[in-house]
Amino acid sequence: QLNMAKKKEAFLKDFNEGPLEFKPTYKFDLYSDVYDTSEKKRKPAWTDRILWKVKNLCEVASKEGNFSEEEQLISVILNNYVSHMTYGISDHKPVTGTFTLEMKPLFSDPLITLNPEGEWSPDHDVLIHYTAVPEFHSSAWDWIGLFQVAFRHVNDYVTYAWVEDDEISSDKDSKQVYLSASEIPKMGGEFLLCYYSNNLQSIVGISEPFQV
């Protein structure tokens, strides 16, 4: 039924599914691994499915022939696609898929180069030095965040400085921003700096790790 629908319905045609290498997951008697023994005696079916579709930023351009598949920004690999037959609280058995998601950078070189200046300690204010490529357009809402090295999300910052409000010096090639000593984590450790661009809604520069 799903394969027939994919042939007929345009919005389903680009969706992918892994191979069905598990038993039908519906319909079971509750709290058992026995298929339906009720009066209806429904035929076992692969009712629960996981489909996926990747919509790349350059997808439209690719359809027009401007990008090759190798240039797509996002790729997905299905690692496993399985049912879990030990669960019995429903007449369906749950299905899970595990994927590897690869996101290629929008730019091969960083738009911002960041460097922490001097020794970083909660005993004194600290300085951040950064430079931008000529074509980068900054915003009043751009900020530089201090992150632990193992951060996973842009909102995981320990503290941050606005690039305009906290700027103390600027010339054509480089700028300086300060962070107050009260913002520096007293527990110390290994950190890095990230420049967040409001226009691009993305981190566009990351420093080398350094010690606080």
Disulfide bonds with the S-S distance in Angstrom:
none
